[in-house]
Amino acid sequence: MLEADQNNPGQQGSGSPSGRLLTQDKFLPLSMRGFGDAWNAYLHGMTWFENKLYCGTFRANFCFLRVRKIGRPTWKRWPINCPDGSPLETLDCRAQIWQFNPLTAEWKNVYRAPIVKGKHGKDIAREVAYRGMVTFQGKSDSKPVLYATPFCTTQSPGPQFLRSEDGENFETCSEAGLGYEGINSFRALVIFKGKMYTSPIGMTGNIVNASRYPIVFESEDPASGDWRMVSTPGFGDPNNAVVFNLQVLGDYLYAGTMNVVTGFQIWKTDAEGPAPYRWTKVIDFGAYRGKFNEGIAAMAAFKGALYVGASIQDGGYDRINNIGPAGGEVIRIFPDDSWELVMGTSRLTPDGLKTPLSDLSAGFDSIFNGYIWRMAVHDDHLYVGTLNWAKYLHYVNQDLWPDHVKKMVLEWGLDGIIEKHGGFDIWGTGDGKKFSPVTLSGFDNAYNCGVRQLVSTPLGLCVGTVNPFGPDILREDCEGEEYEPNPRGGTEVWLGAQEHPKVLRDRPLQGVLPGQPTDFRAYRLQKLPPDAGNGVKQDAVPEELDPSRFEFTKAQLEKRASVIDLREMLSERFAEAAGLFDLKAACTEHLPKDGPTLVMGNNPAIPLFVGGTFVAAHAVYTLDAITDLRNEPGWMMTPVKYFELAERMQSMIPLFDKLGYFPGSDSNTQRLLEMGKAVLCYPEEKPSRPPYRMHPFSSRFIKIAHSAGVPITPVAFLGTHESHLLVEHENKNILVNKRRRLRTDYVIEFLPPIDVASELNGKSSDEAFQKIADDVRSKIEAVIEREAEKRPLITVAQHLQQRSISVSKAEDEG
């Protein structure tokens, strides 16, 4: 597994001495059809130990899925021939560990889970999968040994760590669930500063990807079963359902969470001092993609940065929480906690517009790549493997699909989608930005729907697949239930190397059905052409667009007004500021109750999630106040570049419509004012920084008001810089209170209207317009200064900012 890549000797791989990216033609299979037993559906764990490859399996996945109580797929036809009843009682579900000897090219089943009495009194497999595998020497170990973490059902006595000194004899070395009730499995398994770290998963009631204990556990002596908690539950956020992944970068251990409400979080610690350790939040709100980035399934350290793969659970379409479908993303984090979007959906963030460095949209340009499931570094390249759900389209109930999925399938054709997109992807990069596809077809097997393991070894890059389409598969040309053996069903193991050992050519391939080729070379594929790709381009924009497409007539604006529904959007449960402040509007008599006005305010942009997308909190709350006071929607003057972004990210369009955002050209604004509307604008044109200080106001907005002959209504927004203590340091915005938002009062104070024509007094020079802009800014600043005397947190924010300036000055002088 990924964690083993970082902790085993030789795991950066010496199998490709040339340092070139491995291409599809450099991969050969080591095993087919689940090592000859196609009930082995997942290659759940993988590691390199004492010059051999070890693989842990998860069996009969589809059969467990069929009896799942929560989140069971609504398939009309079941893909494989599962016996009736619980697989624990009708199948041999005992998890297996397989060993590959590279000197002989032979596989050996070295361990099989025992049968035990379940909690219901019946005989069951103690474990159904082995997920985590790592080499580690703890306090009680005389040498580095192999450790493995199990996956159990809710009927099992509970997961116990396995330990092996020789790779063939295994013993348990922990209490079931480390002594805690309700733990079914453990996810990540990493080594950091001479200690082992893991996180539990599993709850009663068959709830997947959640835990009673969303906590990081630590042990310096796992052989003795001695473990302790080193983080607070969910890092203090009850919406963090589980610590989904762990990884090491430099002197820090990083943890990624699963959060279906506001999106994943990334935390880090130096693991020093008393437990629980001090953890610092690095990323929040799913990197500002919100719930469309529920969790982190993959992490890897590469060239001084941490790369994380974000996804939606259940293959990229969380039906329980009605999230998706959407492709996964790749984000990279630097040691200073700054981050970049490498592959994914362009969007607005508190740090401005984020666009993918790779020019690849979510899912590597394919909605079918629902997970970024595994990452590994091999021979100075980063490899990323996906889960691809295209093959599932043969079985799902199409009547339940979202309209945009139905439209996509209608346009492309079901068979055409599977032919083009079926099978997982593997992409590789040498610089962390420019990616090339290694395979786009699951190594020419659409049933290979996922990359569950990527491990760098001295042999080369080993790939363990997810392939639950066996042993017998439903005939695709029948409407009933006719099943036949699937020659490419069951998990597969592949090896990528510039040169393969001769012994692979001399031994028959293990696991194939009678009559199928047993020569490794029979499965060699062609290298993908240079222009290969998924060709979906979810966020592509036509090259030639009408430049007037964002200019709306009055009739079009009236039509847009009919869909504005700000209150509906603000009632979303994940509005991050809810409960943290008292929101009120002051001096409301200054806002004209009817007729046109241009409302101009300060811009203390703080993130708020509305409709699954980041917007500025102060803007939507001010729009809400205007709507309430005037009994008609207010409008938000929005830079045109954001509507250009919405053309690429279609989910933003209905959000903009409901919030009353419009492309803020001079002519659109003038038309709305002529229609008697209240239009909100921010003449700073970028967030107010540092706290409660403003950038100069642009005179452009004064000119618009003068041309339309309407008054200006200044408005001051206070509170966001108190609930979020921001400091501007070296051109970066640093949120001081990352762990907890502070409670304060949010106040929207309207100032007396300004008659532009009277203020100009017949003058129309640029200097005269700018003087009015400066005067509006001064009036808003005066309100802020007055309020600062009543609000201690404003003083704190300004004091922190002054200290930051002093530190920067001292560093420059020193």
DRENGUTOR-87980 format. One record per residue (C-alpha): residue in three letters; x, y, z negated. Coordinates in steps of 0.001 Angstrom, whole numbers, plus 500000, padded with zeros to 6 digits. Layout:
alaXYZ;...
//
This chain:
met500000500000500000;leu500944503641500220;glu502230503794496675;ala504679500995497349;asp506174502958500209;gln507566505490497783;asn508836503165495083;asn510346500006496581;pro514009499695497569;gly514466500162501281;gln510922501373501721;gln511940504232504004;gly512719501488506437;ser515881500649508307;gly514075498611510937;ser514093501416513519;pro517641502767513528;ser517035504990516541;gly514775507373514611;arg512253507418517465;leu508501507364517023;leu507146503843517249;thr504761503466520170;gln502037500878520703;asp504257498623522809;lys506648498282519854;phe504074496443517700;leu503554492672517535;pro501173490668515326;leu502540488681512390;ser499193487096511512;met495680486861512952;arg492200486014511650;gly492925486436507938;phe495925484077507943;gly493629481456509525;asp490697482149507164;ala488615484969508629;trp486763485506505353;asn489914487448504454;ala488474490743505657;tyr490718493411504097;leu494469493577503791;his493870495328500478;gly497424495410499087;met500883495185500641;thr504465495590499448;trp508062494500500097;phe509627492481497266;glu512948490590497222;asn513244490555501011;lys509731489263501646;leu506425490867502560;tyr503462490369500207;cys499819490879501141;gly496699490834498949;thr493295490164500459;phe489690491193499879;arg487292488501501039;ala483788488505502568;asn483368492257502425;phe480241492322504632;cys478566489706502433;phe479155491811499322;leu477867494827501235;arg474694492931502097;val473746492454498432;arg474868495885497263;lys472122497582495277;ile473152501177495967;gly474165502373499430;arg473401499137501304;pro473588499778505085;thr470244499946506855;trp471352497719509711;lys468732496064511883;arg471104493205512723;trp473767491885510363;pro477180491682512084;ile478329488344510636;asn476712485137509466;cys476484485569505704;pro474873482831503598;asp471791483797501612;gly472312484908498025;ser475305486283496197;pro478642485591497903;leu480078484862494471;glu477858481792494335;thr477791480759497997;leu481350481427499201;asp484926480964498038;cys485575484596497134;arg488848484060495292;ala491319486779496274;gln494602485618497756;ile498218486778497861;trp500230485808500926;gln504007485899501347;phe505853486369504648;asn509439485129504938;pro511169487063507724;leu513967484463507981;thr511535481754509053;ala508583483871510263;glu506328481733508060;trp503425482682505818;lys502706481065502469;asn499658481449500214;val501421481978496875;tyr498456482860494676;arg494697482442494566;ala492450483934491893;pro491171481454489330;ile487557480516488696;val486222481812485372;lys482903482089483563;gly481200485319484526;lys479234487564482219;his476065485788483415;gly477534482392482411;lys478176481135485954;asp481483480139487555;ile482856482989489692;ala486132484223491142;arg487972486265488532;glu489186488660491269;val487906489204494804;ala490797491396495942;tyr494312492561495085;arg494597496242495770;gly497752497741494263;met501202496205494630;val504505497699493535;thr507992496712492417;phe508936498031488986;gln511259497284486085;gly509665498206482774;lys511129498082479277;ser510443494367478862;asp511500493361482378;ser514968491903482823;lys514868492881486514;pro512523494560488984;val509358492469489242;leu506193492478491347;tyr503078493980489794;ala499589493802491298;thr496226495298490331;pro493005493361490951;phe489534494233492196;cys486727492510490280;thr482959492349490527;thr480744493604487721;gln480152489969486674;ser483859489325486114;pro485398489557482622;gly487390492501484001;pro490564493309485927;gln493919492221484493;phe497293493267485874;leu499352490500487494;arg503095490173487159;ser505581487951489041;glu509337487657488717;asp509822485405491752;gly506885486291494004;glu505328482843493650;asn504368482438490011;phe501964485053488673;glu500717485761485161;thr498312488286483682;cys499903491011481576;ser497106493249480328;glu493759493184478640;ala490729493103480911;gly490153496677482036;leu493015497756479736;gly490560497175476908;tyr487836499512478270;glu484326498447479270;gly482988499223482728;ile486277499145484672;asn486161496888487743;ser489407497810489440;phe492388500131489630;arg493215502281492631;ala496587503978492924;leu499745502422491501;val502858504635491534;ile506205504953489768;phe507339508324488399;lys510186509117486030;gly510605505480485022;lys506927504884484237;met503993503315486037;tyr500788505261486680;thr497339504117487734;ser493680505148487658;pro490606502962487051;ile487509502734489165;gly484158500993488873;met480965501476486901;thr478061499291485959;gly475197499354488422;asn477392498809491502;ile478210502497491882;val481283502642494081;asn484032505245494024;ala483203506381490515;ser484510505586487064;arg483531505916483443;tyr487148506909482977;pro488256509378485684;ile491629509433483961;val495301508802484748;phe496890505978482724;glu500616505578482069;ser502879502726480937;glu506614502408480538;asp506189498718479740;pro503310497178481737;ala504566493656480964;ser503433494183477369;gly500058495596478409;asp500804498885476662;trp498980501738478438;arg497850505211477392;met495704508020478827;val497698511026480031;ser494950513245481474;thr491598514523480292;pro488486512960481886;gly487986514423485348;phe490510517148484461;gly487643518862482661;asp485238518822485639;pro482314516390485226;asn481865516312489013;asn485266514626489451;ala483916511066489602;val487265509294489796;val490985509928490197;phe491139508568493713;asn494844508673494480;leu498270509422493015;gln501552510365494648;val504945511834493811;leu506569514914495337;gly509817516106493806;asp509492516621490071;tyr505699516331489980;leu503056513634489953;tyr499994514619491998;ala496447513330491550;gly493577513638494019;thr489960513305492881;met486635512226494366;asn484012514960494042;val480785514758496056;val479497518102494746;thr482185520657495576;gly484872518553497287;phe488119516971496132;gln490620518575493792;ile494398518150493660;trp496185518352490295;lys499839517974489370;thr501963517418486262;asp505634517097485396;ala504657514346482901;glu506683515937480121;gly505706516572476513;pro502930514965474491;ala499964513234476122;pro497638514211477609;tyr500058516051479837;arg499585519576481066;trp498023519384484533;thr497757522288486979;lys495071522545489634;val496638522952493070;ile493620522754495413;asp489902523090494750;phe486664522787496739;gly488008520165499141;ala490494522711500491;tyr487456524955501148;arg485708522387503303;gly483527521553500322;lys481696518251500121;phe482791517341503661;asn486114516552501989;glu484815514359499172;gly487954512459498255;ile491623511741498878;ala492265508208500182;ala495832508750501402;met498915510643500239;ala502548510691501328;ala505603512830500625;phe507283513871503870;lys510024516413504487;gly509475518412501319;ala505673518550501416;leu502811516403500191;tyr500477515232502953;val496966514262501892;gly494197512606503871;ala490698513806502986;ser487518511915503827;ile483842511281503158;gln483148507930501503;asp481341505018503191;gly483247505412506420;gly482767509149506865;tyr478991509160506362;asp477845509271502735;arg474190508288503073;ile473565508276499322;asn474448511966499033;asn473460512847502625;ile476908514094503588;gly478281513643507094;pro479015512084509419;ala482302513908509832;gly485913513045510556;gly488704513151507990;glu491426515786507663;val495146516033506937;ile496409518816504668;arg499922519468503462;ile500886521020500158;phe504208522661499353;pro505991522665495975;asp504867526264495370;asp501214525076495640;ser500577526805498960;trp498902524620501581;glu498248524344505293;leu495618522627507396;val497481520149509592;met494565518376511267;gly490908519186510737;thr488171521781510961;ser489049525459511217;arg487495527537508446;leu487592530586506241;thr489376530402502897;pro490391532923500214;asp493735533070502013;gly492112533860505338;leu491350531782508402;lys492872528286508420;thr493314526575511787;pro494918523140512319;leu498646523309513008;ser498352520237515226;asp495517521722517327;leu493609518513516500;ser490145518790514984;ala488751516534512246;gly489237512814512768;phe492022513450515290;asp489364514853517626;ser486960511971516934;ile483951511946514630;phe484348508150514458;asn487575508421512463;gly485686508836509208;tyr488644508105506906;ile492226509134506815;trp492913505866505030;arg496655505351504839;met499922507245505342;ala503516506054505298;val506930507484506070;his509119505270508242;asp512421506176509866;asp511915509945509483;his508378509900510874;leu505008510189509151;tyr502354507698510270;val498640508176509594;gly496022505418509909;thr492252505854510077;leu488993504011509566;asn486905504047512731;trp483209503191512635;ala482463503124516375;lys482068499326516428;tyr479345499548513779;leu477077501290516289;his476057497867517652;tyr474277497045514412;val472978500223512804;asn469348501345512806;gln469422504080515412;asp466041505431514262;leu467736506761511107;trp470555508603512858;pro470840512396512601;asp469690514184515750;his473210515278516736;val474459511660516547;lys471529510456518670;lys472340513149521235;met476021512179521278;val475245508484521810;leu472695509302524504;glu475250511410526380;trp478159508956526119;gly476391505595526049;leu476817503014523285;asp479153500724525193;gly481139503673526478;ile481707504960522949;ile482901501595521678;glu485133501022524692;lys486763504419524326;his486766504873520554;gly486427501410519012;gly489261500309516712;phe491320502360514290;asp493818505051515230;ile497418505389514154;trp499091508733514794;gly502705509678514169;thr504687512879513769;gly508325513800513351;asp507803517395512227;gly504498517173510346;lys502677519313512929;lys502822517752516379;phe501096514343516360;ser501182511646518997;pro498821508649519124;val500452505280518479;thr497271503276519080;leu493688504404519644;ser492118500935519843;gly493057499011516703;phe495808497338518741;asp493268496521521458;asn490769495067518989;ala487620497096518285;tyr486916494811515316;asn490070496188513656;cys488094499076512212;gly490603500309509630;val494245500691508619;arg494181499645504966;gln497945499306504567;leu500978501028506070;val504279499954504508;ser507796500796505608;thr510101497788505277;pro513605496786506453;leu511828494815509204;gly509914497827510446;leu506521499443509840;cys503970496874508658;val500265497465509266;gly497493495622507407;thr494048495940508943;val490450495957507798;asn488452493557509945;pro485305492140508308;phe483859490831511601;gly484402487142510938;pro484442484193510829;asp481268484146512986;ile480038487235514763;leu476572488113516057;arg476395487749519815;glu476091491240521208;asp473856490110524079;cys471134488667521850;glu468293490275519951;gly467924487517517362;glu470484485950515045;glu472860483932517188;tyr476395483736515845;glu479619482463517378;pro483252482231516191;asn485127485516516579;pro488716484957517788;arg489671488486516694;gly487759488617513396;gly489457488762509987;thr492344490914508786;glu495509491137510890;val499115492038510073;trp501238493845512664;leu504899494813512721;gly506262497864514516;ala509982497969515282;gln512253499094518073;glu513733495579518061;his511915492490516753;pro513820489543515251;lys514375486555517512;val512669484230515056;leu509303485803515951;arg509695484493519476;asp510422480964518274;arg507515480435515871;pro503810480150516809;leu501562482926515616;gln499576481946512512;gly495808482100512262;val494618481963515888;leu491637479851516954;pro492285476756519067;gly492700477722522683;gln493961481222521855;pro497565482308522611;thr500066481552519843;asp502967483477521394;phe503470486865519713;arg504339488423523038;ala500907487590524475;tyr499521490394522325;arg502043493054523327;leu500332496252524483;gln501286498990526889;lys502631502298525653;leu499943504978525654;pro500341507652528338;pro501605511093527231;asp498169512681527572;ala496360509975525583;gly493915511173522973;asn490399510686521763;gly489049513294524131;val486210514297521843;lys487452517728520796;gln484664518383518331;asp485707521987517895;ala486650522711521495;val485532525995523051;pro485014526455526804;glu487969528222528340;glu485893530941530013;leu483176532560527905;asp480970535545528533;pro482529538364526467;ser479029539788525841;arg477728536561524248;phe477876538164520799;glu475897541253521844;phe472243540851520844;thr469215542776522059;lys466703544112519552;ala464363541247520461;gln467107538728519759;leu467889540401516458;glu464215540285515454;lys464191536569516266;arg467280536067514113;ala465575537938511281;ser462830535306511199;val465285532571510148;ile467069534484507376;asp466506532611504136;leu469124533776501666;arg467356532435498572;glu467263528909499973;met471007528958500560;leu471801530451497146;ser469843527714495393;glu472364525090496527;arg473525523129493501;phe477225523613494150;ala477325527423494029;glu480534527473491989;ala479749530582489957;ala476380529396488616;gly476149529692484855;leu479355531686484544;phe477943535195484731;asp474915537424484318;leu474092539031487650;lys472231542330487770;ala471753545309490038;ala472177548826488585;cys471114552287489780;thr468818550647492294;glu466951553911492851;his469856555004495050;leu469184552321497669;pro466587553563500195;lys463508551358499849;asp462813551582503549;gly464415552971506656;pro467964552444507880;thr471089552720505778;leu474685551541506031;val475710550040502686;met479478550311502141;gly481258548505499300;asn484497547255497846;asn485599543771498905;pro486616541649495860;ala486413538404497857;ile486110535359495585;pro485014531971496978;leu481449530751496666;phe480187527570498309;val476862528011500057;gly475588525379502470;gly478862523474502240;thr480984526355503519;phe483051529033501809;val481638532555501793;ala482460535648499738;ala480480535670496471;his480026539436496238;ala478667539663499781;val475837537139499414;tyr474837538460495991;thr474737542031497319;leu472650540867500280;asp470316539162497826;ala469929542404495830;ile469214544400498993;thr466627541842500104;asp464935541921496703;leu464855545717496445;arg463659546384499985;asn461412543324500368;glu463073542504503665;pro466385540845504547;gly469617542749504464;trp472172542174507195;met475890541477506885;met478264543093509392;thr480683540211510121;pro483877540269512197;val483340538737515635;lys486273536349515099;tyr484169534459512553;phe481479533836515162;glu484184532632517533;leu485144530194514775;ala481495529134514434;glu481515528123518111;arg484150525563517166;met482607524615513804;gln478934524180514663;ser477833523665511056;met478574527353510365;ile475971528627512836;pro472815527823510813;leu474581529089507693;phe475326532457509322;asp471754532667510590;lys470195532019507174;leu472512534433505368;gly471782537302507750;tyr475309537530509150;phe475649539069512585;pro478587539825514937;gly479651543218513656;ser480236545126516848;asp479437548846516844;ser476532548313519266;asn474933545439517283;thr475188547499514113;gln473680550552515786;arg470768548505517141;leu469963547144513675;leu470099550633512193;glu467795551889514940;met465420549086513907;gly465364550539510359;lys467477547829508728;ala469886547938505802;val473309546801506970;leu476081545804504563;cys479695546408505540;tyr483147546378503970;pro485346549142505381;glu488530547723503793;glu488176544903506351;lys490187542555504079;pro489885541581500401;ser490515544197497723;arg493935543529496258;pro495409543798493709;pro492559543471491153;tyr490197546467491182;arg492349548369493628;met491202548926497159;his492807549196500556;pro492084552369502559;phe488616552594504097;ser488336552655507876;ser486612555708509335;arg485011553490512003;phe482031552808509755;ile481478556501509078;lys481354557080512815;ile478746554312513234;ala476521555870510566;his476927559327512121;ser476107558031515597;ala472960556280514316;gly472017559279512172;val471612557199509008;pro472762557710505404;ile475578555763503772;thr474847554015500485;pro478060553216498568;val477965550127496347;ala480440548905493727;phe480660545216492877;leu482203544320489517;gly482882541021487799;thr484577538658490213;his488075539842489321;glu487267539082485691;ser485800535602486114;his488724534887488460;leu491881536569487131;leu493801537179490323;val497333538502490571;glu498966539583493801;his502599538455493692;glu505001538433496631;asn502132538714499112;lys500327535731497584;asn497112535644495580;ile497645533725492341;leu494590532615490360;val495690532750486718;asn492787530816485205;lys492702527838487562;arg491459525468484925;arg488416527461483870;arg486375530359485239;leu485768533087482659;arg482266534206481748;thr481459537827482507;asp478760540135483830;tyr478477540613487580;val477095544080488358;ile476050545524491706;glu475872549309491225;phe474412551441493987;leu475659555041494283;pro473755558067495593;pro473348558068499389;ile475591560286501500;asp474275562259504446;val477130562053506947;ala475926564936509106;ser475791567258506077;glu479225566190504942;leu480709566787508370;asn479173570285508491;gly479556570438512257;lys483045568944512324;ser483636565739514330;ser487405565258514232;asp489065562003513171;glu490339563823510095;ala486809564786509098;phe485516561214509447;gln488487559859507487;lys487891562407504718;ile484357561030504233;ala485707557450504232;asp488238558412501562;asp485506560134499563;val483303556997499586;arg486257554939498425;ser486958557439495601;lys483354557302494414;ile483499553486494170;glu486862553644492396;ala485402556077489866;val482694553557488965;ile485311550851488534;glu487474553050486315;arg484454553978484203;glu483507550320483786;ala487095549337482969;glu486756551101479635;lys483875548747478733;arg485363545568480210;pro488495544242478476;leu489089541631481179;ile489603544378483758;thr492401545710481598;val493806542171481291;ala493706541708485062;gln495416545039485664;his498004544320482957;leu498830540960484554;gln499172542694487893;gln501555545293486439;arg503671542540484880;ser503826540809488245;ile505066544024489868;ser507665544435487132;val508886540854487573;ser509190541296491341;lys511090544547490867;ala513467542950488340;glu514072540005490683;asp514843542387493539;glu517248544377491387;gly518843541241489939;
//
